Amino acid sequence: PLLCSSFPLPLLSSPLLTSLLRLLHHSLCHLTAAGSLSSLTELPNSTVSVKDNMLLLPEQRIHCGKLPFDSSTSDLCFPPFLLFCLSLFQVVLVGSSINERDQMLFISTDEGSSFQRQSISFTPDTLIFHPKEEDKLLAYCKEGRLFASTDLGRKWTLLQERVTKDKVFWSVSGVDVDPDLVHMEMQDTSGGYLYVTCLIQNCSDKMVTAQFLGKIDHNSLLVQDDYIFVKVTTGNRTKHFVSYRRNEFVQMKFPKYALPKDVQIVSTDDNQVFLALQEWYQSDTYNLYQSDPQGVYYSIVLENVRSTKQPEENVLIDVLEVRGIRGVFLANQKIDGKVTTLITYNKGQNWEPLAPPTTDMNGKPISCKAPHCHLHLHLRWADNPYVSGTVHTKDSAPGLIMGAGNLGSKLVEYKEEMYITSDCGKTWRQVFEEEHHILYLDHGGVIVAIKDTSIPLKILKFSIDEGRTWTVHNFTSTSVFVDGLLSEPGDETLVMTVFGHISYRSDWELVKVDFRQSFPRQCTESDYVSWQLTDLQGEKCIMGQERSFRKRKDTAFCIKGKSYTSALTTKPCQCTEQDFNCDYGFERSHTDGNRCFADFWHDLDSPPEDCHLGKTYESSTGYRKVISNMCEGGLNKQQSATQHNCPLLPPKGLQVSIKGQMLAVAPGDDITFIVHQEQGDTSSTKYQVDLGDGVRAIYQNLTVTDEPIQHRYKNPGVYKVTVKAENMAGHDEATMYIQVTAPLQEVHLEVAPITGRNHEVNLTAIVLPTEANLSVFYWWIGDNLQPTLTLQNSLLTRFPETGEVSVTVQASNGRSMVQDTRTVRVYDNFQVIRLSFSTNLDRFNPNIPEWREDIGQMVTKILTKTTGVPLESLLTVVKPGLPTTADLYILPLYTNPAKRTMFVDKVHTSPVSWQFVPWFRTEDAYPPLFFRKLPGSRNVYAQMHNEKEQEMTSPVNHSNHSGVVLSINSRELHSYLTS
């Protein structure tokens, strides 16, 4: 085991890594005498930390990691330098990041004596090792790529992209058929998330199998033992689904009005799901629920359990499963701001507060009496598993529980006195006044404690009689800041390591303590005494059986060793009230704890949803036997259940959807319709399907058939899909609308480039293809980050300030989105002159934005050249549509009266005209304008709208060429320029 916590370590070179591994291996496998001090030197300062049995080195965030001492299963984070060990150092992986491109993996299979350097083409963030085959591992990258290796990291294959972090799981032995199967949550191309599986040998898009029909919520997949959990949110409702032993997913059934805001899985042991559910009215508490064996139906076992929000949105529930004895849990309940610790011996059927000790650690009587005073413990998990902050239990030390807390009416955060019980919570003893680091050795035969303090220490305490007496030992001659404790692999070990540092800037110190010298011999049968498990009331039948265990006598100084077993005898009991919990739809009475009553929303006479005609069902008595309970005979609270024949139920809760949940598709796309019926008979029900385009069909048993409805729509449009379900008992109907549309190609924003302050402006979006339907338009004006949404392709608006304003429109039809942007100049004063052209110009007008822009620029340049007015003072905008018209904008550039008069004179004396020939360049070498000449088109004219004003025309013969004559209203220009 390789460890550290907040101690200095460098970015190591390869030789130093090898030396470190050899030193650590020698230090931990070839032990020195108790109290000796080993020091790692030549290590410059850098912060390192440990999480879940894994060494984490600098400059990366801690995400996860497990270093398996008893198995080879692991999730591992991958900082720039990282060490990972398998099989007691036989296999060592070292990650090195020189830069973003040069990634290295150093692999050792000989305890670090030699390394093979392996270049890799990606930057791994997490390694996930196979639970059974150590050569197989997965590597997750921060950008969402998932790689696999079958030769311990020498060769890698890209499995998938867009994979969700921490939502990748190896196959579960005994449940999944193929050991090379990988479960993962990944994002599809439309942005939703799917639960898929594949084999590491072939995980291409075509070989990925979607295991859940439809999309799931992001970060919701959990694969644990026999169960797989996902959740799906639609609108403001979230549904949770479970698959038991890889069968099809079924919606999890909570009490009808629980309305869960969040669900956290606590345990899936003993063929049952134990979970915490935050209901709609809760903020910092959760309710505990337990399930039937399939994980579908849930009943409440404890309300208002305290929760703690951790970084990265992790939630910790203040509940602890006591290891070593099945069915025992500790929980901290929070009511009206007061936190109290409770214990159950029968998986939540009954909860009781912890009994306080009768004396303090000095043997003096304690004035703490129930029901106003009890013992309360801090159950929240510590960030570092090698330091204090968690209640200590162990599978090989049943009944031994040690933790920090206080006596009183509630748990006090700043009080951390240490208490211990050796009879599984029936009686407690105070052992220390302050919190300590705790470590169990030799199946709990030796308990080691070091004070949790910010000052350096040189002493530890240990007990060999379950905490009744303690011996003080100087484990080093130099005081050390203790970061944590670690034992060697195996419950039987008597060798431990204290790790820390002499000063905050010093090197890492490892101190090994060997307790084997304290025990001269192995224990024999005469060194043990038996004890019987009872609850707080002295009841011997717990979880349906009497259980007795053995433990070493207080006076026996011997080693339990590897062959030690704690369990002694078990004897089944007759079933009693204590062996039954309330069934789904029932709650336990607060006045009579042995009675379960039906919730108001639960219909006792209603058959289950999967009840089909010709089958039978059993009505619930309100009770179900506690799962894993071993009682036999006696009381059977389920015996009075009555058998009923399943009636013919009318279809109810009929739903129709599309696989992939896409309601907007393209013409010719393959569509798979899915019909789901929540309640009612299906075998005798007929389903009439109308796909909205003339295709109709009638199905029998549609919701259970393996042949889904597949269809293609040829033409764009909106189609109404209807499914009608009907049998002799009733009918139901479901409807959905399918939008069939081609992807949008382009949108063009039409807007006047010049406008006045607070004048009404029309924004128009021209979409291609023109037959696009049901588009939604998003309008962004100026710096406003909140768009205006319209179903029409136009918007009326005003600009309150002068200057340039950016206008952007986005058009979306559910399948694609396009956008265009224009800039509008806003003035206080300007003039607009309307222009019109002779009708034969319309024959050359293709009515596209590019043509209109070119014509406008040409007119503006001609006017500029003719009058000498600067180009920035004039702007001609040709309007869309026919007949062809234009607006001439005259901008407020001149302020000198003399210049304004000069401009008016030029307008009066200089004719403005131009001539163009189709397919040829216009006169005066202006930019080329190309027109497709139509038969019979000859002359093109332009004139002012106001026919009463004097016109200036070009003296040309219109019968001899194709030309455009533009007349300017001189009086209107003069009025504007002199105002």
N, C-alpha and C positions, 0 to 999 in steps of 0.2 A: 504493500500500500504506500502510495506516494502522496504526500500531503503538504499543505501550507495554508496560512491564513494571515494576511496583513503583515507579511514579512518581506525583507528585501530579496530580490532575485534579479539577475541581469537578463538582457537579451543574449542568450547563451550561444556560444560557438559550438560547433559539433564536437570537438574534443572535450570541452567542458561539460557538455550534455552527457557524454559517455562517462566521464568521471563522476558526475553527480549521480547518475543511475547506479553505477557500481558502488559508490559510497552508501547510497540509500539502501540498496539491496543488502549490502554487508551489514549496515546498521540495523536493519529490521529483520534479517533472517539469521545472522550470526551475532547473537546478542552478547553484550557485556554484562558485568555485574550490576545489580540494582544501584541506582544513584549515580552512575557514571554519566559524563557529559560529553556529547559529541558536537562539534561545531563545523559548519560549512563556511569556509573563508574565501577571500578574493571575490566576493560577490558585491558589486556596486548596488546602490539603492534603486529599488523599483517595487511598486506595489503589486502583490499577488494575492489571490484569494481562492477559497475552496468552496465548492457547492456540490452537493449530492455525490460525494466520493470522487471528485474530479479536480485535478490541478489546473487552475486557470492562471495564465500569465498575462502580462500587462497589455494595455491599450486596446482592449475590447470589452464590450459589455458582457456581463454574465447572463446567459440565457437558460442553460440547462446543463445536465451532465450527470452521469453515474459511472463510477468505477466499480465494477463488480468484484467483490471479494469471494462470493460464494457461487456466482454464476457469471456467464460471459455476456449477459444482456446489458446493453447500455445505450443511452443517448448521451452525446458528447458535444460540447461546444468547441469551436475551433478558432482560438485567438491566433495572433501572429506566431507565438511560440506556445506549444501545447504538448503535454505528455499524456499518453493513455496506455494503460497496462491491462493485459489479459492474462489469466491463468498464472497468477502470482509472479508477474514480471517475465514470464517466458516470452510474451509478445509485447513489444513496446512500439507505440506510434508517436512520432514527434512531428508536429507541424511547424513549418517555417515560412514566413512571408517576407521576402526581400523587398518586393514592390508589388503593385497590383498585377503585373504581368508574370513575374517570376515566382511561382508557387512551388514549394517543395514538400515532400512527405518523406520522413526518415523512418524506416521500418527495421525493427530488430526482432528476431525470434530466439535470441540466446541471452536473454536477461540484460540487454544493453551492452554486451561485450563488443558487438559489431553492429553497424548500421548499413542499410542499403538506401541510397538516395533515389527518390522517385519524383520526377517532375510531373506536375499536373497542370492542366490547362484551365483550371477554374479556382475560385477562392471559396473553399468550404467554410460554412458557418456552423454546421452541426453534423456530427457523425452518428448514425443509428446502426448499431450492430445487431446481427441476426441473433435471436434468442437461443439457437441451438448450434449453429455453424459459425465459428468465429472467423472464417475466411471471407464470409459474405457481409457486406456493409453497404449502407446508403450514405450519401453525402448531400446535404442541402446547402444551397447557396442563397445569399440574401436577395438576389434578383429573382428568386423563385424557381431556379432550375434544380432538378433532382437527378443525381448520378448514382450508379450502382457499380460495385466491384465484387467479383467472386474469388479474387486471389489476394485478399488483404491489402487492397489499395494499389496494386501494381498496374492494373489496367482498369479504366473507367468507361462506362457507357452512359450516355445521356438517356434517361428514361422519359422525362416529361419536363415541360416548362409551365410557368404560371401555377406552381404548386404552393399551397398555403403553408407557411412556417408552422412547425410543431403539429401538423396534421398529417403526418406520414407514419404508418404503422406496418410492422412486419406481420406475417400470418401468425395466428395463435395455434400452438400445438394442440392437437386433439379436437380442434373445432374447424379450422380451415383444412381443406384436403391437401393442397399443394404447399409445401414449406417455402417455395420461392414466390409466393403471392405477396403483393404489396397493396395496402389500402392507402388511399390518399384523397385529399380534398384539393381540387384544382379549379382554376377559373376558365370558363369557356370563352369563345371569341366574342360573344355578345356582352360579356362583363359579369354574368352570373357565375355561381359556383356549383360544382357537381361533386358527388361522391362516386369515385371510380376505383377499379382495381385492375391490376395487370400483373404479368409475370416478368421478372427482371430480365429474362432472356429475350423478350419481345414486348416492348411497351410503347409501340408506335400508336399514333392516333387511331388507326384502324383496329388495333388489338386491345385498346382500352375498353373496359366494360363498365357502363353506368349501372351501379347497383341500386340506386334510388331513382324512382321515376320523377323527373323534374329537378328543379334547382333547389339548393339548400342555402341556409344562411351562412355567411362568411364566418369561418372559425368555429363551426358547430360540430364537426365530425369528431367522434370519440369511439375508438375500438378498444374494448377492455373485456378480457375473459370471454364469456359466452355472448356478450352483448355488443351491439353497435348502435350508437345514438346519433341522430341528426335533428335539426330543427328547421322549420320553414315559417317565415313571417309573411303574411299577406295583409296589407293595410296596417291596422294596429293590433292584429291578433297573431300570436305565435303558436304554432303547433309543434309538439315534440313527438318524434317517432323513434321506435326501437325495433331492432331485429334480434331475435333470440336464436342462437346457434345457426346463424346465417339463413334463417327463413325470411320470408318477405316482411317488409316493414309494416308495423301496425302503430297507429296513433296511441300514445301513452295516455291513459285515462286518470286524470286527477279529479278531485272533487269539482263539481261543475262550476262553482264560482271562486275557485282558487285564483284563476286568471294570472298565471305565473309571469312575473317580470324577468326572472332568471332562474335557471336550474343548474345545480352543481352536483355531480356524482360523488358521493362519499365513499361507497364501497360496493363491489360486486361479488363479494365472497359468499360462500355457502349457497350458491344457486339462487341469489336474491339481490335485488338492487336496493341500496340504501342511499337516498338522495336528499339534498336540501333544496327547498323551493321557496323563492321569495315571492310572496303574494302581492297583489296590487296595492295594499295599504302599508306595506313594510318598506323601511329604508335601510336600516343597518342590522336587521335580523332576518332569519330564514326559519321555515318550518321543516322538520324532518319527516320524511315519508319512507315507507318500505313497500315493496311490491310483492306480487305473486311470482312464481318461478320464471314465468316468461317475461317479466319486467313490464307488463302492460297496465295492470290495475294497481292503484296506489292508495294507501290509507295512512293517515297522519299518526305519528307516534310521539311527537314533541313539538310544541310551538315556541317561537321567539328565541331561536338559538343565535347567539351573537356572531357577527361576521366582521371581517376586517378586509378593507380594500388595500391591495398591494400594488407595487409598480407594475406597469404594462397591463393594467386592468385585471390582474389576477385577484380572485376572491378567496379568502381563507375562512372556512367555517369552523367555529370553535367547538368541534366535536372530535373525539379521539376514540378509536377502537383499541381496547386493551388487548395487547398481544399475549398469547399463551393460554387464554381461556375464552372459548367461543361464547358469543352472545353478550359480552360485557362492553359497555360503552360509557365514556364520560362526556358530558356536554355542559357548556356554560350558557345558561338561559338569562336573557335580558328582558326585564319587565319594569316599565316606568323608570328606566335609567339605572336600575339596580341589577348587577350581575351575580348570579349564584351558580355553584357547581352541583350537578346532579349525576347520579350513576344508575345504570340499569343492568340487571343480570339476565334479562330475557329479551334482548333485542328490542327494547322500547315498550314492552307491554306495561311495565311499571318503572317510574323514575323516583328516586329518593335523594335528598341532600346527604352529603358526606357527614358521617358522625365525627365530632371533634374529639381529639385526644383528651384523656382525663388529667394528664400532667404535662408540664413543659419539659424541655430537654434536661433540666436539672432535677426532675422528679417532684417538683412542687405542684400542688393541685391548680387546675385552671378553672376559672369561673366562666366557662363557656358551656351553656346548657341549651339543648334543643327545647322548643322549636325556634327560639330567637337568635341562636348562635350556632354556626356550623363551620366546617372547614371548606375553603374555596381555593381552587388551584388555577394557575395560568396554563391554559391549554394551547394557546396559539403557537404555531410552529416558528422556530427560530430561522432566520435567514441562513445561518450556517449550522449544519447538523452536528458539528463537532464542538459547539459551545452550548451553554445552558440556554434555557428558554422554552423547553418542551418537557412534557411529562415523560418519564423514562419507563418503558415496559419492554419485555423481550420474550420471544416465543419459548426460549429454553429456560426461562425463569418465571413460570406461571405464578401469579399471585403477588409478585414483587412489583410495586409501583412506587415511584419516587418523583416528587415535583415540588415546585415553589408556589407559595400562596400565603394565605393568612386566615386567621379565625375572626369571626364576626358575622354580621348580618348580610354582608355583601363582599365581593372581591374588590380589593383595593390595589390599584395599579402599582404603587410604589412600595408595597410590602411584598417581600420575596423570602419569607422564611421557608426552610426546607422541611418537608414531611415525607414519611415513608410508611408503607403498609406491606406486610408479608402475607396477608390473608385475603388479598384481592379486594381491599377497600372496606372490610368490616371494621377493623380497628386501625388507628393511625398513631404515629409517634413523631414528635418534633425532634429533628436531629441537628439542625443548624439555624442560626438567627439570620443568616444572609444566604443569598443565592450562590450555588456552587456548580461547577462543571461536574458531570456525573458520568461514570463509565462502569459497566458491568463486565466482570471477567469470570471465567470458569462457571458458566451457567448461573451467574448471579452469586456464586460462592464468595466472590471478592467484589466489594463495591468501592470504587476509588472516587474521591471528591477533592476538588481544588477550588478554592474560593474564586468567584467571578468578580474581579476587581480591576481597577485601572492602575494599581501599583504593582511593582515586581514582587514575585514570591519565590521562595525556595523550599516550601514544605507542601506536602500533600497529606491527606488523611485517607485511611482505608479501613474497611470493616469486613470481618469474616463471619459475623453473626447477624446478618440482615439489618445492620444499622443500629444494633443495641449498644455496642461499644465501638470506639474509633481509636486507631493508632496513628500517631503523627510521625511522618517520615521526611527527612531532608533528602529530596531527590536531586539536589544540586548544591554545590558550594557557592554558586553565584546566583543572585536573584534574577528571575526571568519574568518578563511580561508574557503571561500564558495566553495563547490564542485558542487552544483546544486540546482535546485528548483523542487518541485513536488506539484501538486494539488491533492485534494481528487477526487475520482471517480465522474464522472458526469460533464457535461459542465456548470451546473448551480452553481457549488460550489464557495464559497467565502473564503474558507479555504485553506491555502497553508503551505508548510513546507520548510524551508531552512535547508540543511544539510551540515555539514562541520566539522572542528576541530579547536581548539584554537591554537594548535601548531602542528608541524609535528609529534610529538611523543605523543600527547595527545589523550584522548578518543574521541569518536564520539559525536558530538553535533547535536541535532535536535531542531530547533526553529520553533514553530507553530505561524502563523500569521492569525488572524481571521478578515476579513474585513466586517463582517455582521453588526458590530456596527456602521460602517460609513454610512449605509443606513437605514433610519428609517422606510421605508415602501416598499411594492411591487409596481412595476410600473403598471400604467393603460394605456389605449389607448391614452390618452392625452399627455403621456410622450414620445411618439414616433413620428418620422418624417420619411417620405419615401425618398428614393433616387433611381435613375434609373441607371442601368448599361449601360455604353457606352464604346467604345474602344477609342484609342488615337485620332482618327479622329472625335470623337463625334457621331459615328454611334450607333443607339439604337438597331438595329436588330442584335443580336449576337446569333449564332447557331440557326438562323431561328425564333427567338422570341424576343420580348421586355420583359425584366424582371425588376421588381422593388422590392426593399427590404425595410425593415424598420429597423431603429436604434434608440437608445435612444437619446433624445435631450441632448445637452451639459450641459444644466442647470438643468436637472432632476437628483436628487439624490435618486435613487430608485433601487430596485433589480429586474432584469429581471425574474429570477426564473426558475423553472423547466418547466413551461408551455410555455415559450417563443418560438416563431418561427420567423425566419428572413424573409422567403419568403412572399411576399405580393401578387403580381399579375404577371401573364404571359399572353402574347398576341402574337399569331403567326403572322409572317410576310410573305409577298410574297417572293418567292425565287428569288435570284439575283446571279450574278457572284460569290459573296463571299461565297455562300452556296455549291460550287462544288469544288472538288479536281481533280487532274489528275488521270486518270485510269491507270491500269497496262500497261506498255509498252509505257507510255507517260511521258513527262517532261514539267514543266512550263517554258515558255519563260522568259529569263532574261531581255529582252527589253519590252515585253508586258506581264505583270503579269497576265492578264486575259486569256491568250491563252495557251493551251497545245498542244504540237506537238509530233508526234510519234518518238520514238527512232529508230536509223538506223537499229537495229537488229529486230525490231518488224514488222511482216507482217500483215498489216491491213486486207488482204483478207483471211488469214489463219483461218480456223474454230478452235474452242477450242479442246483440246485433248480428252475430253469426249463426243465429238459430234458423234452420231451414225446414221447410215442410217435410214431414216424415221422420224427423229426428226428435229427440227429447232434450229437455234441459232441467236443471235442478235449481229451484228457487233458494236464494240465500237465507240462512237463519240469522245473518248479521255477524257471524264469527268464522274465522278460519284459523287453522292450527299454525302456530309459529313455525316458519321454515327452519329446518335443521333441528327442530325439537324432537327428542328421542323418546317421548313418553309412550306408554302402551296401555291399552284398556282404560278402565276408569271412565271419567266423564267424556262424552263426545258431543260437543256443542254444535256439530254439523249434522248429527244423526237425524234430527227432525226435519231436515230439508225434504221437500216434496218434489217428486218427479212430474214433469208436465210434458205434454206433446207440443211440439213447436207449431204454432198456428200459422196460417197463411197471412203474412204481413204485407201491407201495401208498400210499394217502393217509396222511399223517403230520403231526402238529401241527395238527389240525383245531380251529378256534376259532369260537365263535358269540358275537356281541355285539350291542348295540343302538346305533344311531347316537345320539350324544350321551352314551352310557355311563350312562344313567339306568336303574337296575334297579328303581326304584319309580315307578309311573305311576298315573294316575287312570283309573277306568272310562271308556271311550270315547275315550281318547287314541290318536292314530295312532302306531304303533310300527314302526320300520324295523329289521329284523334283518339283520345282516351276517355272512356266513360267510367265514372265511379259512382257507386251507390252506397251511401253510408248505412242505411237501414232498410229492412224489408227483404222479402223473398226475391231471389234472382232466378231460381231454376224454372219457375212457372211464369216468369214475366217476359212479355214481348216488348222489344225496343224498336220504335219507329224513328229512323234517322233521315233527316232532310238536310242536305249539304248546301242548299241555297242556290245551286246552279242547275236545278232540274234533276239531280241525282238523288234518288231515294232508295231506301232499303229497310227491311225488317229483320231483326236479329232475335235469337233466343239465347238466354244466358250470356248476354253481351258483356257483363262486368266481370265474368270469370273466364272468358275465352282467351286463348293464347293468340288469337288472330285479331290484331287491332284494325281499326278502320283507316285505310290509307287512301289518299286522294290528291289530285292535282287540279288547280284552277288555271284555265288557259288565259282568261282575259282579266284585265284590271277591273277593280270594283270592290264594293263592300257586300259580303255575303253573310246572310243570317243562317247559322247552323242550329238546328233544333233536334233534340232527342226527347221522345216521349216514352215513358215506361208505364206499362199498364198490366195489372193482373186482376183477378176476381175480387180482390180486397180494396183496390184503389189504384191511383195513378199519380205520376209526378212528371215534371217537365223541366228541362234545362236548355238554356239558350246561350249562344255566344256569337260574336260578330268577328268575321275575318276580313282584314283589309289586305287586298291583293293589289300591289302597286310596284311598279318598276323603280329602281333607285333613282333619286334625283341626280340630274347631270350638272345643272348650273342654275344660279339665281342672279338676276341683274337688278340692282337697286336704281329705280328711277326717282330723282328728286331734283327740284330746281336748285342749281348751284349757288344762287344768290337769293337772299330773302331779307325782309326787314325784321327788325326787332319786334317781337310779340305779334308778328303776322302769322296767319294760319298757313301751314305747310303740309302738303300731301306727300307722304312717302309710299311708294308703290314697288312691290317686289314681283318681277317677271320670272317665272319658274319654267325651266325646261326639264323634261318634256312637258309640253303644254297640257297633256292629258293627265298629269299628276293630280291625284285627288287626296283629300283629307290631310293637307299639309298644315303644320302649325308654324307660326312665324314668331321669332324672338327678335325684338328690336332693342338695341343698345344705343343710347343717345348721350353723347359727351362722355364724361367720366363715370356715369352712373353704372354701378356693377349689378344692379337689379334690372333685368330686362322687362319690357312690356310684351305680353303674349297676346296674339290675336289669331283667330281662325280665318280672317280675311287677309288678302295679300296687300292691304293698304292700311295706313295709319295717319290720322291727322294730328299734328302737334304744333307747338310754338317754341321759339327760342328766346328766352328773356334777356340774354346778354349778347353784345356785339362781339365779333371775332370769328374764328374758325371753329366749327363744331364737327366732330367725327360722328357719322351715323353708320351703324352696322346692322345688317339683317341676316338672320339665319333661318333657313327653311328646313323643316324636318317632317318626314312622313312615316316615321317609325322604323324605317330600314336604312335611311341614309340622311345626311345633313350637309348642306352647302351654305356658303355665306358670301356676302359682298359688302364692301365698305365704300362710302363716299364722304367727301368733305363739303360742308355747306358754309358759305361765308355770310355772316349776318352784319347788316349795316343799319344805321339810323336813316340815311338818305341815299336813294339811288333812283334811277329811272328805267322803266321797261318799255320798249317799243315792240309791238306785235308785228311780225312780218308774215306775209302769205306769198305763195308762189303760184305761178300758172299751173293749170291742171296737168299738163303733159309732163311735169317733173315727177308726178306720182308714179308714172310708169317705170322710172328708174329707181324708185324707193323700195328697197328690200325689207324695210322696217326692222332693221337690226341696230343695236347700239353703236357699232363701229361706224356704220355709214352715217348716222346722224352726227356723231362726233366729228367725222372728217368734214362734212358739209359745214358744220358750225365753225370749225377752225378756219376753213377756207374763206367764209364770209367775213370773219373777224379780221383776217390778215388783209383782205382786200380793202376793208374800211380803214384799217390802220395805214396802209400804204397810200390810199387816196387822200385821207384827211391829215395825215401826220400825227394823229392821236396815238399815244403809246398803247402798245398791245395790252398792257395790264389794265387799261381803262375801259376796254370793251370786251364783251363776251356774248357770243351768239349760241343759243341753245335750240337745236331742232327738236321738236316734240315728236313722240312716238305716234304712230297711227297715220291714217290718211283722212283728209288731204294733208299734204305737207305744209306745216307751219313752223314758225320759229319765234323766239323772243330775243330781242337785242337788249342786253343789260349795259347801261352806261353807269360806270362806277364813280364815286366822288373822289377823283384824284386831284383835279385842278382846284386851286384856291385863288389864283391870280386872275382878276377880271380881264386883263389884256389877253391872256391865253385863252380864256373862254370865248372872247369875241373872235379871236383868230380861228378857233375851231368851227364856230358857226359860219364864218365867211367861207371856209373851205367846203363846208357842206353845201352852201348855196352855189358856189362857182364850179365845183368839181363833180362831174358825173361819176356815179359809182356803178360800174357794170363789169361783167365778165362773161366769158364764153367758154364752153367746154364741148368737146367732140367725144361721143361714146367710144370707150376703149383707148382714148388718147389723153395726154396731159393737158390741163387747163392752161390758159394764157398766163403770161407773166411768170412762168416757171414756178407756179405754186405747187404744193404737194399733189401728186397724181391722184385723181379720183376716177374710179372705173365704174361704168354703168353698163348694164346689159340693155342695149337699145331694143325697144319693142316695135313691131310693125306700125308705121304711120306716125311715129313720134318725131316731131320736128322742132318746134320752138317752145322755150320755157321762159316764163316771165315771173317777176316778183313785184309786189306793190304793197303800199301801206294799207292798213285796214280803214283808216280815216280818209275816205275819198274826197272829203271837202277841202283837205289841205292841198297846197301846191305841191306838185311832184317834180322831181328832177329825173329825167330818163336819158338813157344813152341813145344818141342819134344813130341807130343802126338799122339795117334792113332785116327785119325778122324773118323775112321769107327766104333769105339766102343761107342761113346757118342755124345750128342748134345753139341757142344761147340762153343765159339767165340774166334778166334785167332786174336790178335791185333799186328801188326808189326809197329815199329817206325823207321823212317828214321833217323839214327844216324848222318849222315853227315849234314843233314839240321839242326838238333838240335845243333850240334857242331858249325856250321857256325853262328847261331844266338847268342849262349851263349858267344862266344869269340869275337863278333864284338864290 
